[in-house]
Amino acid sequence: MTTSALLSVSGFLSSPSREVTRVTGCRSNFQSSFYGKFICNKSFRRTEVSRSYRGCTVVASVFGRRIQKRESVIPDPDYRIPIVLFGLAGGLVYADNLLAAAPIGLLGLLLLVQTTRVRFVFDSEALEVKVGEQLDESGENVFVGGKNRWKYSTFVNWELWWPNFPILVYFKETQTKPEGQVHFFPVIFNGKQLYDVMVERAGPSKTSGPKES
């Protein structure tokens, strides 16, 4: 998994045991317990490295892998599914089929409320379910337990049904239990945004990846 570190340094490596004592100009390289580079700004001139590193930034590369911090992505809410359910319930009421209209209408109402409050937050390392405008914690998962936060590295597979009008998003992860835990969520978010960020963060799904020839 890609790792990255961007460290601002002031007074770093002040130990007298360091062999590097002076830096001239704008750039100097050093080797320590991990490989890295000092990149100094133009105002940095001849000075004692062991005493001061003002104006310098360390860009560290661990095991030769560069680290990149990714911004959090929150897909926009999408009200299409509740609207369709309300329309279907209204049609059944018009047809005098109240027995079928009642559960469909209640489901539409539930999804409408959830669309206004539930958010999928994709941060740099995990997908987390949060609620409200302030993105509060959603608490423990009522079905399988544990926090509603799953690292991308534990995803086994995921799917979005159906891409043109997504209804459900499914994913299986091994964080909750080693043998794998399946999750289903109604797509009450912008389907394209959800699909794009899932491909980027969790990797291609079985249907979105390159087809075998």
C-alpha positions as protocol buffer text, in pm:
chain_id: "A"
residue {
  index: 1
  type: MET
  ca { x: 0 y: 0 z: 0 }
}
residue {
  index: 2
  type: THR
  ca { x: 132 y: 341 z: -92 }
}
residue {
  index: 3
  type: THR
  ca { x: 274 y: 535 z: 203 }
}
residue {
  index: 4
  type: SER
  ca { x: 385 y: 896 z: 222 }
}
residue {
  index: 5
  type: ALA
  ca { x: 528 y: 1145 z: 470 }
}
residue {
  index: 6
  type: LEU
  ca { x: 577 y: 1518 z: 445 }
}
residue {
  index: 7
  type: LEU
  ca { x: 753 y: 1643 z: 757 }
}
residue {
  index: 8
  type: SER
  ca { x: 827 y: 2008 z: 845 }
}
residue {
  index: 9
  type: VAL
  ca { x: 1153 y: 2022 z: 1036 }
}
residue {
  index: 10
  type: SER
  ca { x: 1289 y: 2274 z: 1285 }
}
residue {
  index: 11
  type: GLY
  ca { x: 1588 y: 2172 z: 1496 }
}
residue {
  index: 12
  type: PHE
  ca { x: 1568 y: 1812 z: 1362 }
}
residue {
  index: 13
  type: LEU
  ca { x: 1881 y: 1588 z: 1387 }
}
residue {
  index: 14
  type: SER
  ca { x: 2053 y: 1818 z: 1634 }
}
residue {
  index: 15
  type: SER
  ca { x: 2271 y: 1538 z: 1766 }
}
residue {
  index: 16
  type: PRO
  ca { x: 2647 y: 1611 z: 1733 }
}
residue {
  index: 17
  type: SER
  ca { x: 2702 y: 1256 z: 1613 }
}
residue {
  index: 18
  type: ARG
  ca { x: 2572 y: 1353 z: 1266 }
}
residue {
  index: 19
  type: GLU
  ca { x: 2843 y: 1372 z: 1003 }
}
residue {
  index: 20
  type: VAL
  ca { x: 2675 y: 1653 z: 811 }
}
residue {
  index: 21
  type: THR
  ca { x: 2772 y: 1987 z: 963 }
}
residue {
  index: 22
  type: ARG
  ca { x: 2735 y: 2252 z: 694 }
}
residue {
  index: 23
  type: VAL
  ca { x: 2509 y: 2321 z: 397 }
}
residue {
  index: 24
  type: THR
  ca { x: 2592 y: 2564 z: 120 }
}
residue {
  index: 25
  type: GLY
  ca { x: 2331 y: 2684 z: -130 }
}
residue {
  index: 26
  type: CYS
  ca { x: 1975 y: 2560 z: -167 }
}
residue {
  index: 27
  type: ARG
  ca { x: 1993 y: 2183 z: -165 }
}
residue {
  index: 28
  type: SER
  ca { x: 2161 y: 1913 z: 40 }
}
residue {
  index: 29
  type: ASN
  ca { x: 2113 y: 1536 z: 64 }
}
residue {
  index: 30
  type: PHE
  ca { x: 2168 y: 1319 z: 369 }
}
residue {
  index: 31
  type: GLN
  ca { x: 2122 y: 954 z: 463 }
}
residue {
  index: 32
  type: SER
  ca { x: 1993 y: 833 z: 797 }
}
residue {
  index: 33
  type: SER
  ca { x: 1787 y: 537 z: 922 }
}
residue {
  index: 34
  type: PHE
  ca { x: 1553 y: 602 z: 629 }
}
residue {
  index: 35
  type: TYR
  ca { x: 1625 y: 767 z: 297 }
}
residue {
  index: 36
  type: GLY
  ca { x: 1515 y: 1124 z: 249 }
}
residue {
  index: 37
  type: LYS
  ca { x: 1601 y: 1466 z: 111 }
}
residue {
  index: 38
  type: PHE
  ca { x: 1630 y: 1812 z: 257 }
}
residue {
  index: 39
  type: ILE
  ca { x: 1483 y: 2072 z: 23 }
}
residue {
  index: 40
  type: CYS
  ca { x: 1559 y: 2428 z: 135 }
}
residue {
  index: 41
  type: ASN
  ca { x: 1412 y: 2756 z: 19 }
}
residue {
  index: 42
  type: LYS
  ca { x: 1620 y: 3020 z: -159 }
}
residue {
  index: 43
  type: SER
  ca { x: 1667 y: 3227 z: 156 }
}
residue {
  index: 44
  type: PHE
  ca { x: 1857 y: 2944 z: 322 }
}
residue {
  index: 45
  type: ARG
  ca { x: 2231 y: 3004 z: 313 }
}
residue {
  index: 46
  type: ARG
  ca { x: 2550 y: 2870 z: 469 }
}
residue {
  index: 47
  type: THR
  ca { x: 2453 y: 2757 z: 819 }
}
residue {
  index: 48
  type: GLU
  ca { x: 2508 y: 2490 z: 1079 }
}
residue {
  index: 49
  type: VAL
  ca { x: 2285 y: 2189 z: 1000 }
}
residue {
  index: 50
  type: SER
  ca { x: 2329 y: 2052 z: 1350 }
}
residue {
  index: 51
  type: ARG
  ca { x: 2182 y: 2371 z: 1499 }
}
residue {
  index: 52
  type: SER
  ca { x: 1911 y: 2495 z: 1268 }
}
residue {
  index: 53
  type: TYR
  ca { x: 1694 y: 2374 z: 980 }
}
residue {
  index: 54
  type: ARG
  ca { x: 1471 y: 2678 z: 937 }
}
residue {
  index: 55
  type: GLY
  ca { x: 1324 y: 2709 z: 592 }
}
residue {
  index: 56
  type: CYS
  ca { x: 1374 y: 2338 z: 519 }
}
residue {
  index: 57
  type: THR
  ca { x: 1119 y: 2065 z: 450 }
}
residue {
  index: 58
  type: VAL
  ca { x: 1190 y: 1694 z: 463 }
}
residue {
  index: 59
  type: VAL
  ca { x: 1024 y: 1486 z: 195 }
}
residue {
  index: 60
  type: ALA
  ca { x: 1063 y: 1128 z: 311 }
}
residue {
  index: 61
  type: SER
  ca { x: 1037 y: 823 z: 93 }
}
residue {
  index: 62
  type: VAL
  ca { x: 995 y: 502 z: 292 }
}
residue {
  index: 63
  type: PHE
  ca { x: 1120 y: 192 z: 112 }
}
residue {
  index: 64
  type: GLY
  ca { x: 1129 y: 396 z: -208 }
}
residue {
  index: 65
  type: ARG
  ca { x: 752 y: 461 z: -202 }
}
residue {
  index: 66
  type: ARG
  ca { x: 628 y: 818 z: -212 }
}
residue {
  index: 67
  type: ILE
  ca { x: 334 y: 914 z: 9 }
}
residue {
  index: 68
  type: GLN
  ca { x: 35 y: 1109 z: -113 }
}
residue {
  index: 69
  type: LYS
  ca { x: -233 y: 1250 z: 112 }
}
residue {
  index: 70
  type: ARG
  ca { x: -573 y: 1225 z: -55 }
}
residue {
  index: 71
  type: GLU
  ca { x: -855 y: 1463 z: 23 }
}
residue {
  index: 72
  type: SER
  ca { x: -1185 y: 1339 z: 165 }
}
residue {
  index: 73
  type: VAL
  ca { x: -1468 y: 1290 z: -86 }
}
residue {
  index: 74
  type: ILE
  ca { x: -1839 y: 1307 z: 9 }
}
residue {
  index: 75
  type: PRO
  ca { x: -2080 y: 1217 z: -277 }
}
residue {
  index: 76
  type: ASP
  ca { x: -2380 y: 1448 z: -309 }
}
residue {
  index: 77
  type: PRO
  ca { x: -2722 y: 1324 z: -192 }
}
residue {
  index: 78
  type: ASP
  ca { x: -2955 y: 1189 z: -464 }
}
residue {
  index: 79
  type: TYR
  ca { x: -3333 y: 1180 z: -410 }
}
residue {
  index: 80
  type: ARG
  ca { x: -3429 y: 979 z: -718 }
}
residue {
  index: 81
  type: ILE
  ca { x: -3504 y: 650 z: -540 }
}
residue {
  index: 82
  type: PRO
  ca { x: -3741 y: 806 z: -279 }
}
residue {
  index: 83
  type: ILE
  ca { x: -3916 y: 1001 z: -555 }
}
residue {
  index: 84
  type: VAL
  ca { x: -3964 y: 687 z: -765 }
}
residue {
  index: 85
  type: LEU
  ca { x: -4102 y: 499 z: -463 }
}
residue {
  index: 86
  type: PHE
  ca { x: -4344 y: 782 z: -383 }
}
residue {
  index: 87
  type: GLY
  ca { x: -4457 y: 783 z: -744 }
}
residue {
  index: 88
  type: LEU
  ca { x: -4511 y: 408 z: -739 }
}
residue {
  index: 89
  type: ALA
  ca { x: -4703 y: 431 z: -411 }
}
residue {
  index: 90
  type: GLY
  ca { x: -4918 y: 709 z: -555 }
}
residue {
  index: 91
  type: GLY
  ca { x: -4997 y: 497 z: -859 }
}
residue {
  index: 92
  type: LEU
  ca { x: -5101 y: 206 z: -638 }
}
residue {
  index: 93
  type: VAL
  ca { x: -5323 y: 436 z: -430 }
}
residue {
  index: 94
  type: TYR
  ca { x: -5484 y: 561 z: -753 }
}
residue {
  index: 95
  type: ALA
  ca { x: -5542 y: 198 z: -851 }
}
residue {
  index: 96
  type: ASP
  ca { x: -5705 y: 142 z: -509 }
}
residue {
  index: 97
  type: ASN
  ca { x: -5432 y: -100 z: -400 }
}
residue {
  index: 98
  type: LEU
  ca { x: -5366 y: 42 z: -54 }
}
residue {
  index: 99
  type: LEU
  ca { x: -5219 y: -284 z: 79 }
}
residue {
  index: 100
  type: ALA
  ca { x: -4922 y: -260 z: -159 }
}
residue {
  index: 101
  type: ALA
  ca { x: -4902 y: 121 z: -154 }
}
residue {
  index: 102
  type: ALA
  ca { x: -4850 y: 146 z: 224 }
}
residue {
  index: 103
  type: PRO
  ca { x: -4515 y: -41 z: 257 }
}
residue {
  index: 104
  type: ILE
  ca { x: -4374 y: 116 z: -61 }
}
residue {
  index: 105
  type: GLY
  ca { x: -4469 y: 463 z: 58 }
}
residue {
  index: 106
  type: LEU
  ca { x: -4315 y: 400 z: 401 }
}
residue {
  index: 107
  type: LEU
  ca { x: -3995 y: 276 z: 240 }
}
residue {
  index: 108
  type: GLY
  ca { x: -3984 y: 589 z: 25 }
}
residue {
  index: 109
  type: LEU
  ca { x: -4030 y: 805 z: 336 }
}
residue {
  index: 110
  type: LEU
  ca { x: -3752 y: 621 z: 521 }
}
residue {
  index: 111
  type: LEU
  ca { x: -3509 y: 664 z: 230 }
}
residue {
  index: 112
  type: LEU
  ca { x: -3606 y: 1030 z: 197 }
}
residue {
  index: 113
  type: VAL
  ca { x: -3512 y: 1091 z: 561 }
}
residue {
  index: 114
  type: GLN
  ca { x: -3189 y: 892 z: 524 }
}
residue {
  index: 115
  type: THR
  ca { x: -3094 y: 1084 z: 209 }
}
residue {
  index: 116
  type: THR
  ca { x: -3110 y: 1412 z: 402 }
}
residue {
  index: 117
  type: ARG
  ca { x: -2891 y: 1289 z: 689 }
}
residue {
  index: 118
  type: VAL
  ca { x: -2661 y: 999 z: 593 }
}
residue {
  index: 119
  type: ARG
  ca { x: -2328 y: 1064 z: 420 }
}
residue {
  index: 120
  type: PHE
  ca { x: -2055 y: 838 z: 285 }
}
residue {
  index: 121
  type: VAL
  ca { x: -1717 y: 995 z: 368 }
}
residue {
  index: 122
  type: PHE
  ca { x: -1420 y: 862 z: 172 }
}
residue {
  index: 123
  type: ASP
  ca { x: -1102 y: 979 z: 347 }
}
residue {
  index: 124
  type: SER
  ca { x: -744 y: 887 z: 259 }
}
residue {
  index: 125
  type: GLU
  ca { x: -762 y: 535 z: 403 }
}
residue {
  index: 126
  type: ALA
  ca { x: -1121 y: 431 z: 473 }
}
residue {
  index: 127
  type: LEU
  ca { x: -1493 y: 464 z: 396 }
}
residue {
  index: 128
  type: GLU
  ca { x: -1697 y: 587 z: 691 }
}
residue {
  index: 129
  type: VAL
  ca { x: -2071 y: 640 z: 733 }
}
residue {
  index: 130
  type: LYS
  ca { x: -2153 y: 968 z: 908 }
}
residue {
  index: 131
  type: VAL
  ca { x: -2474 y: 1158 z: 978 }
}
residue {
  index: 132
  type: GLY
  ca { x: -2595 y: 1517 z: 973 }
}
residue {
  index: 133
  type: GLU
  ca { x: -2456 y: 1842 z: 839 }
}
residue {
  index: 134
  type: GLN
  ca { x: -2178 y: 1831 z: 1098 }
}
residue {
  index: 135
  type: LEU
  ca { x: -2078 y: 1477 z: 990 }
}
residue {
  index: 136
  type: ASP
  ca { x: -2128 y: 1326 z: 1334 }
}
residue {
  index: 137
  type: GLU
  ca { x: -2032 y: 969 z: 1420 }
}
residue {
  index: 138
  type: SER
  ca { x: -2297 y: 716 z: 1315 }
}
residue {
  index: 139
  type: GLY
  ca { x: -2226 y: 488 z: 1611 }
}
residue {
  index: 140
  type: GLU
  ca { x: -2203 y: 111 z: 1602 }
}
residue {
  index: 141
  type: ASN
  ca { x: -2341 y: -93 z: 1315 }
}
residue {
  index: 142
  type: VAL
  ca { x: -2676 y: -228 z: 1436 }
}
residue {
  index: 143
  type: PHE
  ca { x: -2655 y: -544 z: 1224 }
}
residue {
  index: 144
  type: VAL
  ca { x: -2297 y: -672 z: 1253 }
}
residue {
  index: 145
  type: GLY
  ca { x: -2148 y: -453 z: 1527 }
}
residue {
  index: 146
  type: GLY
  ca { x: -1834 y: -245 z: 1513 }
}
residue {
  index: 147
  type: LYS
  ca { x: -1779 y: 108 z: 1388 }
}
residue {
  index: 148
  type: ASN
  ca { x: -1921 y: 208 z: 1049 }
}
residue {
  index: 149
  type: ARG
  ca { x: -1573 y: 265 z: 910 }
}
residue {
  index: 150
  type: TRP
  ca { x: -1392 y: 20 z: 683 }
}
residue {
  index: 151
  type: LYS
  ca { x: -1038 y: 48 z: 542 }
}
residue {
  index: 152
  type: TYR
  ca { x: -1005 y: 17 z: 164 }
}
residue {
  index: 153
  type: SER
  ca { x: -723 y: -236 z: 213 }
}
residue {
  index: 154
  type: THR
  ca { x: -977 y: -481 z: 362 }
}
residue {
  index: 155
  type: PHE
  ca { x: -1220 y: -466 z: 67 }
}
residue {
  index: 156
  type: VAL
  ca { x: -1252 y: -800 z: -112 }
}
residue {
  index: 157
  type: ASN
  ca { x: -1499 y: -684 z: -376 }
}
residue {
  index: 158
  type: TRP
  ca { x: -1769 y: -426 z: -438 }
}
residue {
  index: 159
  type: GLU
  ca { x: -2045 y: -372 z: -695 }
}
residue {
  index: 160
  type: LEU
  ca { x: -2288 y: -98 z: -792 }
}
residue {
  index: 161
  type: TRP
  ca { x: -2631 y: -211 z: -917 }
}
residue {
  index: 162
  type: TRP
  ca { x: -2722 y: -77 z: -1174 }
}
residue {
  index: 163
  type: PRO
  ca { x: -2481 y: 183 z: -1319 }
}
residue {
  index: 164
  type: ASN
  ca { x: -2737 y: 376 z: -1528 }
}
residue {
  index: 165
  type: PHE
  ca { x: -2980 y: 403 z: -1236 }
}
residue {
  index: 166
  type: PRO
  ca { x: -2794 y: 271 z: -930 }
}
residue {
  index: 167
  type: ILE
  ca { x: -3017 y: 112 z: -668 }
}
residue {
  index: 168
  type: LEU
  ca { x: -2776 y: -70 z: -437 }
}
residue {
  index: 169
  type: VAL
  ca { x: -2405 y: -58 z: -355 }
}
residue {
  index: 170
  type: TYR
  ca { x: -2252 y: -376 z: -219 }
}
residue {
  index: 171
  type: PHE
  ca { x: -1909 y: -441 z: -73 }
}
residue {
  index: 172
  type: LYS
  ca { x: -1739 y: -721 z: 117 }
}
residue {
  index: 173
  type: GLU
  ca { x: -1463 y: -651 z: 369 }
}
residue {
  index: 174
  type: THR
  ca { x: -1248 y: -856 z: 607 }
}
residue {
  index: 175
  type: GLN
  ca { x: -1210 y: -593 z: 878 }
}
residue {
  index: 176
  type: THR
  ca { x: -1529 y: -691 z: 1064 }
}
residue {
  index: 177
  type: LYS
  ca { x: -1451 y: -1061 z: 1049 }
}
residue {
  index: 178
  type: PRO
  ca { x: -1168 y: -1256 z: 876 }
}
residue {
  index: 179
  type: GLU
  ca { x: -1396 y: -1465 z: 658 }
}
residue {
  index: 180
  type: GLY
  ca { x: -1552 y: -1150 z: 517 }
}
residue {
  index: 181
  type: GLN
  ca { x: -1859 y: -937 z: 593 }
}
residue {
  index: 182
  type: VAL
  ca { x: -2106 y: -827 z: 325 }
}
residue {
  index: 183
  type: HIS
  ca { x: -2275 y: -484 z: 334 }
}
residue {
  index: 184
  type: PHE
  ca { x: -2562 y: -349 z: 125 }
}
residue {
  index: 185
  type: PHE
  ca { x: -2662 y: 18 z: 111 }
}
residue {
  index: 186
  type: PRO
  ca { x: -2930 y: 191 z: -100 }
}
residue {
  index: 187
  type: VAL
  ca { x: -2770 y: 440 z: -338 }
}
residue {
  index: 188
  type: ILE
  ca { x: -2904 y: 763 z: -192 }
}
residue {
  index: 189
  type: PHE
  ca { x: -2596 y: 947 z: -324 }
}
residue {
  index: 190
  type: ASN
  ca { x: -2484 y: 1069 z: -665 }
}
residue {
  index: 191
  type: GLY
  ca { x: -2421 y: 740 z: -846 }
}
residue {
  index: 192
  type: LYS
  ca { x: -2140 y: 862 z: -1071 }
}
residue {
  index: 193
  type: GLN
  ca { x: -1952 y: 1030 z: -787 }
}
residue {
  index: 194
  type: LEU
  ca { x: -1993 y: 717 z: -574 }
}
residue {
  index: 195
  type: TYR
  ca { x: -1873 y: 489 z: -855 }
}
residue {
  index: 196
  type: ASP
  ca { x: -1571 y: 704 z: -941 }
}
residue {
  index: 197
  type: VAL
  ca { x: -1446 y: 734 z: -583 }
}
residue {
  index: 198
  type: MET
  ca { x: -1500 y: 361 z: -518 }
}
residue {
  index: 199
  type: VAL
  ca { x: -1286 y: 275 z: -822 }
}
residue {
  index: 200
  type: GLU
  ca { x: -1019 y: 524 z: -714 }
}
residue {
  index: 201
  type: ARG
  ca { x: -1001 y: 429 z: -345 }
}
residue {
  index: 202
  type: ALA
  ca { x: -1106 y: 61 z: -333 }
}
residue {
  index: 203
  type: GLY
  ca { x: -983 y: -47 z: -678 }
}
residue {
  index: 204
  type: PRO
  ca { x: -1189 y: -176 z: -973 }
}
residue {
  index: 205
  type: SER
  ca { x: -1477 y: -412 z: -898 }
}
residue {
  index: 206
  type: LYS
  ca { x: -1519 y: -741 z: -1079 }
}
residue {
  index: 207
  type: THR
  ca { x: -1752 y: -577 z: -1331 }
}
residue {
  index: 208
  type: SER
  ca { x: -1570 y: -243 z: -1362 }
}
residue {
  index: 209
  type: GLY
  ca { x: -1222 y: -388 z: -1409 }
}
residue {
  index: 210
  type: PRO
  ca { x: -1063 y: -482 z: -1744 }
}
residue {
  index: 211
  type: LYS
  ca { x: -1245 y: -774 z: -1907 }
}
residue {
  index: 212
  type: GLU
  ca { x: -1046 y: -1092 z: -1960 }
}
residue {
  index: 213
  type: SER
  ca { x: -983 y: -1168 z: -2325 }
}
